[in-house]
Amino acid sequence: MEYEGKYYNGRVSKGIPAFIVLEENGISINYSTGEENGHVFWELEGIQQSEFNDATTLLRYGKYPQQSIAVFEQGFREALQQKYKGSAFLKSNYTSFLNTGLLGLAVVGLSLFALTMAFFIWGVPFLADRAAAHFPRDFERELGTNLHEKMLMAYDVDSARTVALNKYLDNLQVTSDFPIDAVVVKGDEVSAYAVPGGFVVLHDGLLQKMERHEELAGLLGHEIGHVQLRHSTRAMARSLSYYMLLSLLFGDVTGIAGVIIDNASTLHNLEYSREAEQEADKAGLVLLQQNKLDPKGMVWLMERLDSGEPEYMEFISTHPRTQNRIEELNRQIKEAKYKPASNPALEAAWEELKKK
């Protein structure tokens, strides 16, 4: 019995009308291009794994250039099974999948579901973190500017202390890829946080608790460390990763920035990993060393914030203080070989700031 199909000789992509005959030792193929007729014979040993579906049977033969045939008659598949029962090329992926039964299909379905859930729980935030770590600096600065402006709409800016704080900052030797702008907002809240792109926000309540300007320098170094290492950018990206994914899926690339800006209020609630906090602590210590300030400034501030007093709990919730971190700073301080020196400009700016 002949079956009608298409023959592909491996040299041109166009299929040639053909008639296929199943013989004892192989498959005979007679084809016609309209101008010439041809014949090929496929030995069973050379026929490769087949693909079956409800409409088409596909068989391949030989090596490069590999030949193939496509037969569209449904009875052809059954004829193959009867004629060449047990042959390796009849074990198609499609039929193997269908033959797994309900239990097999359930296992496959659950596995796919588990992989999908794992991707959404861990994969999406991870990819968002990696993407944020490679934002162009100009983009991150513009993003931070918009975030900063929107955040400040919810606060009452202490203009006098902001001027004094930036005067103090101007007298610090700071290493950063971004220009650093600091602002003081009114309120008793003991808090400070970094905004992507080079912005630092301090609350009046925190400044009032400080007793030495080295504490302020250490805090600024810590928050600038978050900026420089993109901790706040990456933390926001992770927390908003699902919204960012939807923006990408719908082709709205600019919507990523919009999603972050619309959630500006989440910045002061961001929680950093232990590793990120240790990196920022080290950045604070480096800033103190660069300016030949007493490195104990970082420790004094931490010990004050870790005192357990209720007014410090808001700060501790987003800037976790642990004894291990204080011990690590003390270890690094012992290795620092420099003698702290007075800095009249910083001390004068500090006095002016405290008077405001």
C-alpha positions as CSV (number, residue, x, y, z in Angstrom):
1,M,0.0,0.0,0.0
2,E,1.2,3.4,-0.9
3,Y,1.0,6.5,1.3
4,E,1.2,10.0,0.1
5,G,3.6,12.5,1.7
6,K,6.5,14.9,1.2
7,Y,10.1,14.0,0.7
8,Y,12.9,16.3,1.8
9,N,16.3,15.5,0.3
10,G,18.3,17.6,2.8
11,R,19.8,19.8,0.1
12,V,16.8,22.1,-0.4
13,S,14.1,23.1,2.1
14,K,11.2,22.5,-0.2
15,G,9.3,19.3,0.1
16,I,8.8,17.1,-2.9
17,P,5.6,15.1,-3.5
18,A,6.2,11.5,-2.9
19,F,4.6,8.0,-2.5
20,I,5.9,5.9,0.4
21,V,5.8,2.1,0.5
22,L,6.6,0.0,3.6
23,E,8.8,-2.9,2.6
24,E,10.2,-5.7,4.7
25,N,13.7,-4.3,5.1
26,G,13.0,-0.6,4.9
27,I,11.0,2.2,3.3
28,S,10.8,2.8,-0.4
29,I,10.2,6.4,-1.5
30,N,9.2,7.4,-5.0
31,Y,9.2,11.1,-5.7
32,S,8.5,13.4,-8.6
33,T,9.4,17.0,-9.1
34,G,7.3,17.4,-12.2
35,E,10.4,17.4,-14.4
36,E,12.0,14.2,-13.2
37,N,11.2,11.2,-11.1
38,G,13.4,9.7,-8.4
39,H,13.6,6.8,-6.0
40,V,15.4,6.3,-2.7
41,F,15.4,3.4,-0.3
42,W,15.8,3.7,3.5
43,E,17.2,0.8,5.4
44,L,15.6,0.3,8.8
45,E,18.9,0.7,10.7
46,G,19.3,4.2,9.3
47,I,15.9,5.5,10.2
48,Q,16.0,7.8,13.1
49,Q,13.6,8.7,15.9
50,S,10.2,9.7,14.7
51,E,7.8,12.4,15.7
52,F,4.1,11.6,15.7
53,N,1.1,13.8,16.3
54,D,-2.5,13.5,15.4
55,A,-2.0,14.9,11.9
56,T,1.6,14.2,10.8
57,T,4.2,11.5,11.0
58,L,7.8,12.7,10.5
59,L,10.7,10.3,9.9
60,R,14.4,11.2,9.4
61,Y,17.1,9.2,7.7
62,G,20.9,9.2,7.5
63,K,23.5,11.9,8.4
64,Y,24.3,15.2,6.7
65,P,22.5,16.0,4.5
66,Q,19.8,14.4,6.5
67,Q,16.7,13.2,4.5
68,S,13.2,13.2,5.9
69,I,9.6,12.4,5.0
70,A,6.3,13.8,6.3
71,V,3.2,11.7,5.9
72,F,-0.2,13.3,6.6
73,E,-2.4,10.1,6.4
74,Q,-3.4,8.9,9.9
75,G,-3.3,5.2,8.9
76,F,0.4,5.5,8.2
77,R,1.3,5.6,11.8
78,E,-0.6,2.4,12.6
79,A,0.9,0.7,9.5
80,L,4.4,1.5,10.8
81,Q,3.6,0.1,14.2
82,Q,2.4,-3.2,12.7
83,K,5.1,-3.5,10.0
84,Y,8.1,-2.6,12.2
85,K,6.9,-3.4,15.7
86,G,9.7,-2.8,18.3
87,S,11.9,-0.8,16.0
88,A,13.9,2.0,17.8
89,F,12.7,4.8,15.5
90,L,9.0,4.2,16.6
91,K,9.7,5.4,20.1
92,S,8.8,9.1,19.6
93,N,9.0,11.7,22.3
94,Y,5.4,12.6,21.6
95,T,4.0,9.1,22.1
96,S,6.2,8.5,25.1
97,F,4.7,11.5,26.7
98,L,1.2,10.4,25.9
99,N,1.9,7.0,27.3
100,T,3.0,8.2,30.7
101,G,-0.6,8.0,31.8
102,L,-2.4,10.2,34.3
103,L,0.2,9.7,37.1
104,G,3.0,10.6,34.8
105,L,1.2,13.7,33.5
106,A,0.4,14.7,37.1
107,V,4.1,14.4,38.0
108,V,5.1,16.5,35.0
109,G,2.4,19.1,35.8
110,L,3.5,19.3,39.5
111,S,7.1,19.6,38.5
112,L,6.4,22.4,36.1
113,F,4.3,24.2,38.8
114,A,7.1,23.8,41.3
115,L,9.6,25.2,38.9
116,T,7.3,28.1,38.1
117,M,6.8,28.9,41.7
118,A,10.5,28.7,42.4
119,F,11.2,31.1,39.6
120,F,8.7,33.6,40.9
121,I,9.8,33.3,44.6
122,W,13.6,33.3,44.0
123,G,14.3,33.8,40.3
124,V,12.3,37.0,39.7
125,P,13.8,39.0,42.7
126,F,17.3,37.7,41.8
127,L,17.0,38.9,38.2
128,A,15.6,42.2,39.4
129,D,18.6,42.6,41.7
130,R,21.0,41.8,38.9
131,A,19.3,44.3,36.6
132,A,19.3,47.0,39.2
133,A,23.0,46.4,39.8
134,H,23.7,47.4,36.2
135,F,21.4,50.4,35.8
136,P,23.3,53.2,33.9
137,R,24.5,55.8,36.4
138,D,22.7,58.6,34.6
139,F,19.5,56.6,34.8
140,E,19.9,55.9,38.5
141,R,20.6,59.5,39.3
142,E,17.5,60.6,37.4
143,L,15.5,57.9,39.1
144,G,16.8,58.9,42.5
145,T,16.0,62.6,41.8
146,N,12.4,61.7,41.1
147,L,12.2,59.4,44.1
148,H,13.7,62.0,46.4
149,E,11.3,64.7,45.2
150,K,8.3,62.5,45.7
151,M,9.5,61.3,49.1
152,L,10.0,64.9,50.4
153,M,6.4,65.7,49.6
154,A,5.5,63.7,52.7
155,Y,7.9,65.6,55.0
156,D,8.5,69.0,56.4
157,V,12.1,69.8,55.4
158,D,14.3,71.5,58.0
159,S,15.9,74.0,55.7
160,A,18.3,75.6,58.2
161,R,19.7,72.2,59.3
162,T,19.8,71.0,55.7
163,V,22.1,73.9,54.8
164,A,24.3,73.2,57.8
165,L,24.4,69.5,57.1
166,N,25.5,70.0,53.5
167,K,28.2,72.5,54.8
168,Y,29.5,69.7,57.0
169,L,29.3,67.3,54.1
170,D,31.2,69.7,51.9
171,N,34.1,69.6,54.3
172,L,34.2,65.8,54.3
173,Q,36.4,63.9,51.8
174,V,33.9,61.6,50.1
175,T,34.5,59.0,47.4
176,S,31.4,58.4,45.4
177,D,30.3,57.9,41.8
178,F,27.3,60.1,42.5
179,P,27.1,63.7,43.8
180,I,25.9,63.5,47.3
181,D,22.9,65.6,48.5
182,A,21.7,65.4,52.1
183,V,18.5,66.7,53.5
184,V,17.2,67.0,57.1
185,V,13.5,66.5,57.7
186,K,11.6,67.6,60.8
187,G,10.2,65.1,63.3
188,D,11.2,63.1,66.4
189,E,11.7,59.9,64.4
190,V,15.2,58.5,64.9
191,S,15.9,57.5,61.3
192,A,18.1,57.9,58.3
193,Y,18.1,56.3,54.9
194,A,19.8,56.4,51.5
195,V,18.0,57.2,48.2
196,P,19.4,55.8,44.9
197,G,21.5,58.1,42.9
198,G,23.3,60.0,45.7
199,F,20.6,61.3,48.2
200,V,20.6,60.9,52.0
201,V,17.7,61.7,54.3
202,L,18.2,62.3,58.0
203,H,15.6,63.0,60.6
204,D,15.9,65.7,63.2
205,G,15.3,63.1,65.9
206,L,18.5,61.2,65.0
207,L,20.7,64.3,64.8
208,Q,19.5,65.4,68.2
209,K,20.6,62.1,69.8
210,M,24.2,62.4,68.5
211,E,26.9,63.7,70.8
212,R,30.0,63.8,68.6
213,H,30.4,64.8,65.0
214,E,32.3,61.6,64.3
215,E,29.0,59.8,64.8
216,L,27.5,61.9,62.0
217,A,30.5,61.3,59.8
218,G,30.2,57.6,60.4
219,L,26.5,57.7,59.6
220,L,26.9,59.6,56.4
221,G,29.7,57.2,55.4
222,H,27.3,54.3,56.1
223,E,24.4,55.8,54.1
224,I,26.7,56.9,51.2
225,G,28.0,53.3,51.2
226,H,24.5,52.1,50.6
227,V,24.3,54.6,47.7
228,Q,27.7,53.7,46.2
229,L,27.1,50.0,46.4
230,R,23.5,50.4,45.1
231,H,22.0,48.7,48.1
232,S,18.9,50.8,48.1
233,T,18.4,50.5,44.3
234,R,18.7,46.8,44.4
235,A,16.6,46.4,47.5
236,M,13.8,48.4,45.9
237,A,14.1,46.4,42.7
238,R,13.8,43.1,44.6
239,S,10.8,44.3,46.6
240,L,9.0,45.5,43.5
241,S,10.3,42.8,41.1
242,Y,6.9,41.4,40.3
243,Y,5.6,44.8,39.2
244,M,8.8,45.3,37.2
245,L,8.3,41.9,35.5
246,L,4.8,42.9,34.4
247,S,6.1,46.1,32.9
248,L,8.6,44.1,30.9
249,L,6.0,41.5,29.8
250,F,3.8,44.3,28.5
251,G,6.7,45.9,26.7
252,D,6.6,49.0,29.0
253,V,10.3,49.4,29.7
254,T,9.9,53.0,30.9
255,G,7.3,51.6,33.3
256,I,10.0,50.1,35.4
257,A,11.1,53.6,36.6
258,G,7.5,54.5,37.1
259,V,6.8,51.5,39.3
260,I,9.8,52.4,41.5
261,I,8.9,56.0,41.7
262,D,5.3,55.3,42.5
263,N,6.5,53.2,45.5
264,A,8.9,55.9,46.8
265,S,7.3,55.6,50.3
266,T,8.7,52.1,50.7
267,L,12.3,53.4,50.8
268,H,12.5,54.2,54.5
269,N,11.1,50.7,55.3
270,L,13.7,48.8,53.2
271,E,15.6,46.1,55.0
272,Y,19.1,45.3,53.9
273,S,20.8,42.0,54.2
274,R,23.5,41.4,56.8
275,E,26.1,41.4,54.1
276,A,24.9,44.8,52.8
277,E,24.9,46.3,56.3
278,Q,28.4,45.1,56.9
279,E,29.6,46.6,53.6
280,A,28.0,49.9,54.5
281,D,29.5,49.8,58.0
282,K,32.9,49.3,56.4
283,A,32.2,52.2,54.0
284,G,31.5,54.4,57.1
285,L,34.7,53.3,58.7
286,V,36.7,54.1,55.5
287,L,35.2,57.6,55.4
288,L,36.3,58.2,58.9
289,Q,39.8,57.0,58.1
290,Q,40.0,59.1,54.9
291,N,39.2,62.2,57.0
292,K,41.5,61.1,59.9
293,L,38.5,61.2,62.3
294,D,38.2,58.9,65.3
295,P,37.0,55.6,63.9
296,K,35.2,54.9,67.1
297,G,32.5,57.3,65.8
298,M,30.9,54.3,64.1
299,V,30.9,52.3,67.3
300,W,29.6,55.1,69.4
301,L,26.6,55.6,67.2
302,M,25.9,51.9,67.0
303,E,26.1,51.4,70.7
304,R,23.7,54.3,71.2
305,L,21.3,53.0,68.7
306,D,21.5,49.5,70.1
307,S,20.8,50.6,73.6
308,G,17.3,49.3,73.6
309,E,15.6,52.7,74.3
310,P,12.2,52.9,72.6
311,E,12.9,55.9,70.5
312,Y,15.6,54.0,68.7
313,M,13.5,51.0,67.7
314,E,12.3,52.6,64.4
315,F,15.9,52.9,63.3
316,I,16.9,49.5,64.4
317,S,14.0,47.9,62.5
318,T,15.5,49.0,59.2
319,H,19.2,49.2,60.3
320,P,19.6,46.1,62.4
321,R,22.4,46.6,65.0
322,T,24.1,43.4,66.3
323,Q,26.9,42.9,68.7
324,N,28.7,40.9,66.0
325,R,28.8,44.0,63.8
326,I,30.1,46.2,66.6
327,E,32.8,43.5,67.3
328,E,33.7,43.4,63.6
329,L,34.1,47.2,63.5
330,N,36.3,47.1,66.6
331,R,38.5,44.4,65.0
332,Q,38.9,46.6,61.9
333,I,39.7,49.7,64.0
334,K,42.5,47.8,65.7
335,E,44.0,47.1,62.3
336,A,43.8,50.8,61.3
337,K,47.2,52.4,61.7
338,Y,46.6,56.1,61.8
339,K,46.3,58.8,64.4
340,P,43.0,60.8,64.5
341,A,43.5,64.5,64.0
342,S,41.2,67.4,64.7
343,N,39.3,69.0,61.8
344,P,38.4,72.6,62.7
345,A,36.2,73.0,59.6
346,L,34.1,69.9,60.4
347,E,33.9,70.8,64.1
348,A,32.7,74.3,63.3
349,A,30.1,72.9,60.9
350,W,29.0,70.4,63.5
351,E,28.5,73.2,66.1
352,E,26.5,75.2,63.7
353,L,24.3,72.2,62.9
354,K,23.6,71.5,66.6
355,K,22.6,75.1,67.2
356,K,19.9,75.0,64.5
